[in-house]
């Protein structure tokens, strides 16, 4: 399952962002990014968030971000366990009260907490 990128690549700062256009659940998206040596895109600033938003807009599909709650609720963190140093929550989000452990990005660049079993666009960062 080689990630066919077809020009859907954005460079932002030191990062490359890429999507294969596939919609899968959070675990599968994360796995497919890791298989090609990356991880799920997780914006660390406004510029990176806009780059992810550009890809999401291009496909007109929401995407999971590399951000989630741990098994024991607590705050949202990057997948590597580091605390969030940037966020772009939609108004009144996050509102899942611990039941929505994953985060999706809308086509306007704002974030929403979401269950992890939905099908969302895969966007990886390298």
N, C-alpha and C positions, 0 to 999 in steps of 0.2 A: 504494500500500500504506500507507494511513493507519493508524496504530496505534490501534485501537479499544480503549479502556481499560476501559470498563464498570465503573467504580467500583473497579477493582483498584489503588488508589493509596494510598500511605502517605507521609505527610510525616514527616521525621525531621531535626530541626535545620533547616539551611538547604536540605536536599535534598528532592526529590520522588522517590519510587520508583514505578515502574509496570510492569505486565506485560500483554502482549497474549495470554497463555496459550498461545502457540505454542512448539513444541519444534523447534529447529533446531540446526545445528552452530555452533561458536564464531564462525566468520567471518561467518555469516549473522546471528547474534544481534547481533554488534557492528555490522554494517552497518545492521540495522533500527533500532537505537538511534540511530546517528549520523544516519540519514535524518530522524529527528524531532527532531534537535537535542540529543540526550543522548549517553550512553555506557553501556556495560555497568556495572551496579551493582558497586561495589567498596567494601565496608565499611571505614571508617577507624577505627572504634571499636566497642565492645560494643553501643551503642545502635543504630547503623546495621546491625550484623550481625543484631541481633534483628529489625529491620524487614524485612530481606531474608528472614530465616527465616520470618517471618509469611506472606509472600507464597508462599514455597515450600511451606509447610504447607497453605495455602489450596488450592493446586493439587495438593498431594501429588506434586510433581515436583521432582527436583533441578534446580538452575540453574547455568549458567556464571557465574563472576564476572569482572570486568574486571581480571584478574590473569593474567600468564603469564610463562613463561620466554622469553628472547630466542632467536634462532637459535643463537647460541653459548651453550649452556646457561647457567651462572651462576645467580644467585639468582632467585626469583620477584619480579616487579616489577608495579606498576600499569601499565596499558596506555600511559600517558603517559611511561613510563620512570622514574618516581619509585620509590625503594625503599619496600618495605612498612613501614608504621609500626605495623601491627596485624595479627595473624593469629589464626585459630581452628582450627588443624589438628586433625583427628581423630587419635586415638592411632595411633602408628606411621606417620603421614603427614607430609610427602610421601615416597613410596617409589618413584616412577617412574624414578629414576636417570637423569633427563634425557629419557626417552622420553615422559613425560606432561607436556606443556608448558602445559596449561590447568588451571584450578582449578574444581571444582564445589562447591556448598554443599549439604549434606544437610538433611533436614527437621528435624534436631536443631540446626542452626546450625553444625555443624563442617564443616571443609573437607577435600577430597581432591584430590590432583593426578590429572589425567585426560587422556586423549588428546583432541585438539581436534575430532575428527570424529564424536563421539557426538551424539545429539539430546537437548538439554536445554532447559529452560524459559528463555525470554527475559525478563530483568528489567533494565529500564533505570533510570538515575538522571539527574536534571535539576538 
